[in-house]
Amino acid sequence: MIKGIYEAHLPVSNLDVSIEFYKKLGLELAYQQEKLAFFWIVKGESWLGLWESEEAQLPYHPSIRHLAFKVDSEDLQNSKKWLEELDIPIRTSFGFTEEKQPLVLPNNPHAHGAIYFSDPDGNSIELICPLRLDVNEEFKMMTLEEWKARYKGKASLGSR
């Protein structure tokens, strides 16, 4: 029955500024009205709705103002440089500063690599890559570089 998530929505205070930001990330503008825009994440499979509102500055909570885009391991490895080239600051997350990202999330029995930044309205944006699934091993959050050193030569999902 359920095949995936087709759409997600974020509140924005200035639609024009937000449209330019998401275009800068490489998303394709699919549809626009006066106070609404949709961007393809994967054309025909998923899109992001941006809704301009005076109440866009809701208190932050990841359940209402967070979006994670899936990337592969090579893109995750290059994400810091890519964001710097786009002049998008990396946000400290879970105590990991820009210098310590991308980081690896210990979602046991899974592991995900991620890097965090914000859109112009402070919505939390994440680039995430599954590194390993269904391996029951406890570990603490670490940098991607630490992960690579720890598991050098072992297969990971992110390159698939």
C-alpha positions in Angstrom: 0.0 0.0 0.0 2.4 2.8 1.2 5.3 3.3 -1.3 7.1 6.3 0.3 6.6 9.9 1.3 5.4 12.0 -1.5 5.4 15.5 0.1 6.6 17.4 3.1 5.9 21.1 4.0 7.8 23.9 5.6 6.7 27.3 6.7 8.6 30.3 5.2 8.4 34.0 5.8 9.5 35.2 2.3 8.7 32.8 -0.5 10.9 34.5 -3.0 14.0 34.3 -0.7 13.2 30.6 0.0 12.7 29.8 -3.7 16.2 31.1 -4.4 17.7 29.1 -1.5 16.1 25.8 -2.6 17.1 26.4 -6.2 20.6 27.0 -5.0 20.5 23.5 -3.4 19.7 22.1 -6.9 15.9 21.5 -6.5 13.6 22.0 -9.4 10.7 24.4 -9.0 7.7 22.4 -9.9 4.7 24.7 -9.1 4.1 28.1 -7.7 1.2 30.2 -6.5 1.2 33.5 -4.7 2.1 32.1 -1.2 3.1 28.5 -2.1 5.8 26.8 -4.0 6.6 23.1 -4.6 10.0 21.8 -5.5 10.8 18.3 -6.9 13.1 16.3 -4.7 12.8 13.3 -7.1 10.5 14.2 -10.0 7.3 12.3 -9.8 8.3 10.6 -6.5 8.6 13.4 -3.9 8.3 17.1 -3.5 8.7 19.8 -0.9 6.0 22.5 -0.3 7.0 25.9 1.0 4.1 27.9 2.5 4.6 31.7 3.0 3.0 32.8 6.3 3.3 35.5 8.9 3.6 32.7 11.4 6.6 31.0 9.8 8.8 31.7 12.8 7.3 28.9 14.9 9.5 27.7 17.8 11.9 25.1 16.5 11.1 21.5 17.1 12.4 18.7 14.8 8.9 17.3 14.5 7.6 20.4 12.7 10.6 22.2 11.2 13.1 19.6 10.0 13.7 18.0 6.6 16.3 15.4 5.7 17.4 14.9 2.1 18.9 11.5 1.2 22.3 11.6 -0.4 24.9 8.9 -1.3 28.2 8.4 0.6 30.3 10.3 -2.0 27.9 13.3 -1.9 28.0 13.2 1.9 31.8 13.2 1.9 31.8 16.3 -0.3 28.8 18.0 1.4 30.9 20.4 3.6 32.8 21.7 0.6 29.6 22.0 -1.5 27.7 23.9 1.3 30.7 26.2 1.7 30.8 26.9 -2.1 27.0 27.8 -1.9 27.8 30.1 1.1 25.5 28.1 3.4 26.8 27.8 6.9 26.8 24.4 8.6 24.9 24.3 11.9 26.3 22.9 15.1 24.2 19.8 15.9 24.4 17.4 18.8 27.4 19.3 20.0 29.3 18.7 16.7 30.5 21.9 15.2 31.0 22.6 11.5 34.6 21.3 11.8 33.3 17.9 13.1 30.7 17.4 10.4 29.6 15.3 8.7 28.8 13.2 11.7 27.6 9.6 12.2 24.4 9.0 14.1 24.3 5.8 16.2 20.7 4.8 15.4 21.4 1.2 16.5 21.0 -1.2 14.8 21.6 1.3 12.0 24.2 4.0 11.3 23.6 7.2 9.3 26.0 9.9 8.1 24.6 13.4 8.3 25.4 17.1 8.0 23.1 19.9 9.2 22.3 23.5 8.0 19.3 25.9 8.1 17.2 27.5 5.4 16.6 31.3 5.5 13.8 30.8 8.1 15.8 28.6 10.4 14.1 25.3 9.3 16.6 22.5 10.0 17.9 20.9 6.8 19.9 17.6 6.9 21.7 15.7 4.3 21.6 12.0 5.3 23.1 8.8 4.1 22.5 5.3 5.4 25.9 3.8 6.2 24.9 0.5 7.7 21.6 -1.2 8.4 20.6 -4.0 10.8 23.9 -4.5 12.5 23.5 -4.5 16.3 26.5 -2.7 17.6 26.5 0.1 20.1 28.8 3.1 19.4 28.8 6.8 20.3 28.2 9.5 17.8 31.4 10.3 15.9 32.7 12.2 12.9 32.5 10.6 9.4 36.3 10.6 9.4 36.3 8.6 12.6 33.7 6.2 11.2 35.8 5.7 8.0 38.9 5.0 10.0 37.0 2.5 12.3 35.4 0.6 9.4 38.0 1.0 6.7 37.6 -1.8 4.1 34.2 -2.9 5.4 31.2 -2.6 3.1 28.7 0.2 3.6 25.3 1.0 2.1 26.0 4.6 1.3 27.9 3.8 -1.9 25.0 1.7 -3.4 
